[in-house]
Amino acid sequence: MPCVCCKKDCWYSIAAAATHELGHMPGEAGEREALATLRLIRACMISDCADVCLVRVPF
């Protein structure tokens, strides 16, 4: 479960930081905010979770 925990940590920490920075939930002022936040979450998952998440080969 370390992979899932890492990804959840990225999700919640980036969302909280974006909410603090914007003063409202990302996406309330437009789709661009939401997409930018999702890109940051994805970047966090790629950079911070690569060591704990195994790459799985699709069928």
N, CA, C and O atoms as a GROMACS GRO file, in nm:
protein
  236
    1MET      N    1   0.079  -0.122   0.000
    1MET     CA    2   0.000   0.000   0.000
    1MET      C    3   0.083   0.128   0.000
    1MET      O    4   0.026   0.237  -0.006
    2PRO      N    5   0.216   0.120   0.006
    2PRO     CA    6   0.292   0.245   0.007
    2PRO      C    7   0.269   0.330  -0.119
    2PRO      O    8   0.272   0.452  -0.112
    3CYS      N    9   0.245   0.264  -0.232
    3CYS     CA   10   0.221   0.337  -0.356
    3CYS      C   11   0.092   0.418  -0.347
    3CYS      O   12   0.089   0.536  -0.382
    4VAL      N   13  -0.013   0.354  -0.299
    4VAL     CA   14  -0.142   0.422  -0.285
    4VAL      C   15  -0.131   0.537  -0.186
    4VAL      O   16  -0.184   0.645  -0.209
    5CYS      N   17  -0.062   0.513  -0.076
    5CYS     CA   18  -0.044   0.617   0.026
    5CYS      C   19   0.032   0.736  -0.031
    5CYS      O   20  -0.003   0.851  -0.004
    6CYS      N   21   0.134   0.709  -0.110
    6CYS     CA   22   0.212   0.817  -0.171
    6CYS      C   23   0.125   0.900  -0.265
    6CYS      O   24   0.129   1.023  -0.263
    7LYS      N   25   0.046   0.831  -0.347
    7LYS     CA   26  -0.040   0.902  -0.442
    7LYS      C   27  -0.147   0.983  -0.371
    7LYS      O   28  -0.178   1.095  -0.412
    8LYS      N   29  -0.204   0.927  -0.264
    8LYS     CA   30  -0.303   1.002  -0.186
    8LYS      C   31  -0.240   1.124  -0.121
    8LYS      O   32  -0.302   1.230  -0.115
    9ASP      N   33  -0.117   1.108  -0.072
    9ASP     CA   34  -0.048   1.221  -0.011
    9ASP      C   35  -0.027   1.332  -0.114
    9ASP      O   36  -0.047   1.449  -0.083
   10CYS      N   37   0.014   1.295  -0.235
   10CYS     CA   38   0.028   1.395  -0.342
   10CYS      C   39  -0.104   1.466  -0.366
   10CYS      O   40  -0.110   1.589  -0.372
   11TRP      N   41  -0.210   1.387  -0.380
   11TRP     CA   42  -0.342   1.444  -0.410
   11TRP      C   43  -0.383   1.545  -0.304
   11TRP      O   44  -0.417   1.659  -0.336
   12TYR      N   45  -0.379   1.503  -0.177
   12TYR     CA   46  -0.427   1.591  -0.070
   12TYR      C   47  -0.334   1.709  -0.044
   12TYR      O   48  -0.382   1.819  -0.018
   13SER      N   49  -0.204   1.689  -0.050
   13SER     CA   50  -0.112   1.799  -0.021
   13SER      C   51  -0.115   1.904  -0.132
   13SER      O   52  -0.114   2.024  -0.103
   14ILE      N   53  -0.120   1.862  -0.258
   14ILE     CA   54  -0.126   1.959  -0.368
   14ILE      C   55  -0.260   2.030  -0.369
   14ILE      O   56  -0.266   2.152  -0.389
   15ALA      N   57  -0.369   1.958  -0.346
   15ALA     CA   58  -0.501   2.020  -0.342
   15ALA      C   59  -0.510   2.122  -0.228
   15ALA      O   60  -0.566   2.230  -0.245
   16ALA      N   61  -0.454   2.087  -0.112
   16ALA     CA   62  -0.456   2.180   0.002
   16ALA      C   63  -0.372   2.304  -0.026
   16ALA      O   64  -0.411   2.416   0.007
   17ALA      N   65  -0.255   2.284  -0.087
   17ALA     CA   66  -0.168   2.398  -0.120
   17ALA      C   67  -0.235   2.488  -0.223
   17ALA      O   68  -0.229   2.611  -0.211
   18ALA      N   69  -0.300   2.429  -0.322
   18ALA     CA   70  -0.368   2.509  -0.424
   18ALA      C   71  -0.485   2.586  -0.363
   18ALA      O   72  -0.508   2.702  -0.396
   19THR      N   73  -0.559   2.521  -0.275
   19THR     CA   74  -0.670   2.587  -0.208
   19THR      C   75  -0.621   2.704  -0.124
   19THR      O   76  -0.681   2.811  -0.123
   20HIS      N   77  -0.511   2.684  -0.053
   20HIS     CA   78  -0.454   2.791   0.028
   20HIS      C   79  -0.407   2.907  -0.060
   20HIS      O   80  -0.433   3.023  -0.030
   21GLU      N   81  -0.339   2.875  -0.169
   21GLU     CA   82  -0.285   2.977  -0.260
   21GLU      C   83  -0.397   3.055  -0.329
   21GLU      O   84  -0.390   3.178  -0.341
   22LEU      N   85  -0.500   2.984  -0.375
   22LEU     CA   86  -0.608   3.049  -0.450
   22LEU      C   87  -0.711   3.116  -0.360
   22LEU      O   88  -0.776   3.213  -0.399
   23GLY      N   89  -0.726   3.064  -0.239
   23GLY     CA   90  -0.829   3.116  -0.150
   23GLY      C   91  -0.964   3.049  -0.171
   23GLY      O   92  -1.063   3.087  -0.108
   24HIS      N   93  -0.968   2.951  -0.259
   24HIS     CA   94  -1.090   2.873  -0.285
   24HIS      C   95  -1.049   2.740  -0.347
   24HIS      O   96  -0.933   2.720  -0.383
   25MET      N   97  -1.145   2.649  -0.360
   25MET     CA   98  -1.116   2.518  -0.419
   25MET      C   99  -1.075   2.535  -0.565
   25MET      O  100  -1.138   2.612  -0.638
   26PRO      N  101  -0.971   2.464  -0.609
   26PRO     CA  102  -0.931   2.472  -0.749
   26PRO      C  103  -1.047   2.434  -0.841
   26PRO      O  104  -1.112   2.331  -0.822
   27GLY      N  105  -1.070   2.517  -0.940
   27GLY     CA  106  -1.179   2.492  -1.034
   27GLY      C  107  -1.299   2.582  -1.013
   27GLY      O  108  -1.383   2.594  -1.102
   28GLU      N  109  -1.308   2.646  -0.898
   28GLU     CA  110  -1.422   2.735  -0.872
   28GLU      C  111  -1.420   2.857  -0.963
   28GLU      O  112  -1.525   2.913  -0.994
   29ALA      N  113  -1.302   2.898  -1.006
   29ALA     CA  114  -1.291   3.016  -1.093
   29ALA      C  115  -1.262   2.976  -1.237
   29ALA      O  116  -1.223   3.060  -1.318
   30GLY      N  117  -1.282   2.850  -1.270
   30GLY     CA  118  -1.264   2.807  -1.408
   30GLY      C  119  -1.192   2.675  -1.421
   30GLY      O  120  -1.127   2.626  -1.328
   31GLU      N  121  -1.207   2.618  -1.539
   31GLU     CA  122  -1.150   2.487  -1.566
   31GLU      C  123  -0.997   2.489  -1.566
   31GLU      O  124  -0.934   2.389  -1.533
   32ARG      N  125  -0.938   2.602  -1.604
   32ARG     CA  126  -0.791   2.612  -1.608
   32ARG      C  127  -0.728   2.584  -1.472
   32ARG      O  128  -0.627   2.515  -1.463
   33GLU      N  129  -0.790   2.637  -1.366
   33GLU     CA  130  -0.740   2.612  -1.231
   33GLU      C  131  -0.742   2.464  -1.198
   33GLU      O  132  -0.644   2.409  -1.146
   34ALA      N  133  -0.852   2.400  -1.230
   34ALA     CA  134  -0.865   2.257  -1.200
   34ALA      C  135  -0.762   2.177  -1.278
   34ALA      O  136  -0.697   2.088  -1.221
   35LEU      N  137  -0.745   2.206  -1.405
   35LEU     CA  138  -0.649   2.132  -1.488
   35LEU      C  139  -0.506   2.157  -1.442
   35LEU      O  140  -0.424   2.066  -1.443
   36ALA      N  141  -0.475   2.280  -1.404
   36ALA     CA  142  -0.340   2.311  -1.355
   36ALA      C  143  -0.312   2.234  -1.226
   36ALA      O  144  -0.201   2.183  -1.207
   37THR      N  145  -0.410   2.226  -1.138
   37THR     CA  146  -0.393   2.151  -1.014
   37THR      C  147  -0.375   2.002  -1.042
   37THR      O  148  -0.290   1.938  -0.980
   38LEU      N  149  -0.452   1.949  -1.134
   38LEU     CA  150  -0.437   1.807  -1.171
   38LEU      C  151  -0.299   1.779  -1.231
   38LEU      O  152  -0.241   1.674  -1.207
   39ARG      N  153  -0.247   1.873  -1.310
   39ARG     CA  154  -0.111   1.857  -1.365
   39ARG      C  155  -0.007   1.854  -1.254
   39ARG      O  156   0.088   1.776  -1.260
   40LEU      N  157  -0.023   1.940  -1.154
   40LEU     CA  158   0.070   1.940  -1.041
   40LEU      C  159   0.061   1.810  -0.961
   40LEU      O  160   0.163   1.757  -0.917
   41ILE      N  161  -0.060   1.760  -0.943
   41ILE     CA  162  -0.078   1.633  -0.872
   41ILE      C  163  -0.010   1.521  -0.949
   41ILE      O  164   0.058   1.437  -0.890
   42ARG      N  165  -0.029   1.517  -1.080
   42ARG     CA  166   0.033   1.413  -1.162
   42ARG      C  167   0.186   1.422  -1.156
   42ARG      O  168   0.254   1.320  -1.144
   43ALA      N  169   0.239   1.544  -1.162
   43ALA     CA  170   0.384   1.562  -1.155
   43ALA      C  171   0.438   1.514  -1.020
   43ALA      O  172   0.544   1.452  -1.014
   44CYS      N  173   0.365   1.541  -0.913
   44CYS     CA  174   0.404   1.493  -0.780
   44CYS      C  175   0.407   1.342  -0.777
   44CYS      O  176   0.501   1.281  -0.726
   45MET      N  177   0.302   1.280  -0.832
   45MET     CA  178   0.296   1.134  -0.832
   45MET      C  179   0.411   1.072  -0.912
   45MET      O  180   0.467   0.970  -0.872
   46ILE      N  181   0.445   1.134  -1.023
   46ILE     CA  182   0.554   1.082  -1.106
   46ILE      C  183   0.688   1.099  -1.035
   46ILE      O  184   0.769   1.006  -1.032
   47SER      N  185   0.712   1.217  -0.979
   47SER     CA  186   0.844   1.243  -0.919
   47SER      C  187   0.859   1.182  -0.779
   47SER      O  188   0.963   1.124  -0.748
   48ASP      N  189   0.758   1.195  -0.696
   48ASP     CA  190   0.770   1.152  -0.556
   48ASP      C  191   0.739   1.004  -0.534
   48ASP      O  192   0.789   0.944  -0.439
   49CYS      N  193   0.658   0.945  -0.619
   49CYS     CA  194   0.612   0.808  -0.595
   49CYS      C  195   0.681   0.704  -0.684
   49CYS      O  196   0.653   0.585  -0.672
   50ALA      N  197   0.770   0.747  -0.770
   50ALA     CA  198   0.835   0.654  -0.863
   50ALA      C  199   0.912   0.544  -0.789
   50ALA      O  200   0.916   0.430  -0.835
   51ASP      N  201   0.972   0.578  -0.677
   51ASP     CA  202   1.052   0.479  -0.603
   51ASP      C  203   0.968   0.375  -0.530
   51ASP      O  204   1.014   0.264  -0.505
   52VAL      N  205   0.845   0.410  -0.495
   52VAL     CA  206   0.762   0.316  -0.419
   52VAL      C  207   0.656   0.245  -0.504
   52VAL      O  208   0.597   0.146  -0.460
   53CYS      N  209   0.633   0.295  -0.624
   53CYS     CA  210   0.533   0.233  -0.712
   53CYS      C  211   0.604   0.152  -0.820
   53CYS      O  212   0.689   0.204  -0.893
   54LEU      N  213   0.567   0.026  -0.830
   54LEU     CA  214   0.625  -0.060  -0.932
   54LEU      C  215   0.558  -0.035  -1.066
   54LEU      O  216   0.437  -0.014  -1.073
   55VAL      N  217   0.637  -0.038  -1.171
   55VAL     CA  218   0.582  -0.024  -1.305
   55VAL      C  219   0.522  -0.158  -1.344
   55VAL      O  220   0.589  -0.261  -1.338
   56ARG      N  221   0.397  -0.157  -1.385
   56ARG     CA  222   0.330  -0.281  -1.423
   56ARG      C  223   0.315  -0.287  -1.574
   56ARG      O  224   0.283  -0.187  -1.638
   57VAL      N  225   0.340  -0.403  -1.628
   57VAL     CA  226   0.328  -0.423  -1.772
   57VAL      C  227   0.183  -0.456  -1.804
   57VAL      O  228   0.127  -0.550  -1.747
   58PRO      N  229   0.120  -0.379  -1.895
   58PRO     CA  230  -0.019  -0.408  -1.929
   58PRO      C  231  -0.030  -0.539  -2.008
   58PRO      O  232   0.066  -0.583  -2.071
   59PHE      N  233  -0.145  -0.600  -2.002
   59PHE     CA  234  -0.168  -0.727  -2.072
   59PHE      C  235  -0.176  -0.708  -2.221
   59PHE      O  236  -0.194  -0.805  -2.294
   0.00000   0.00000   0.00000
